[in-house]
Amino acid sequence: MKKVQVAKTIEKFIREYGLDTDVRIYFSGKCWDFDSSGNKTIIDNMKGSDYCDYGNDDTITMTFEGALNEELNMYNGYTIFDKWCKLDFDNHYFEMGHSWSGSFFPN
């Protein structure tokens, strides 16, 4: 999996649809943290499995609240969720762990 490429795809998507608040993307021992204002900070020495039960440290793990949580749980319908499912995740699929987390696994 091209983790940085997939993380950039996710970042572009969440920014495009205004879903870039209270989101964390964990991969390769680091975390891209998007705070409640959408500001991005890169934090080193972090693993997704330390923050959620179903984290996959071999790929990418995400935690999210707010707008992204609502869209991935389809509280606002399927439009954004369907667009999310069509993203190129480098031959991986996204699986929800809790309602506020998810990880990527090989197809």
Buried (B, 14 or more C-beta within 10 A) or exposed (E): BEBEEBBEBBBEBBEEBEBBBBBBBBBBEBBBBBEEEBEEEEEEEBBBBEBBEBBBBBBBBBBBBBBBBBBBEEEEEEEBBEEBEEEEBBEBEBEEBEEBBBBBBEE
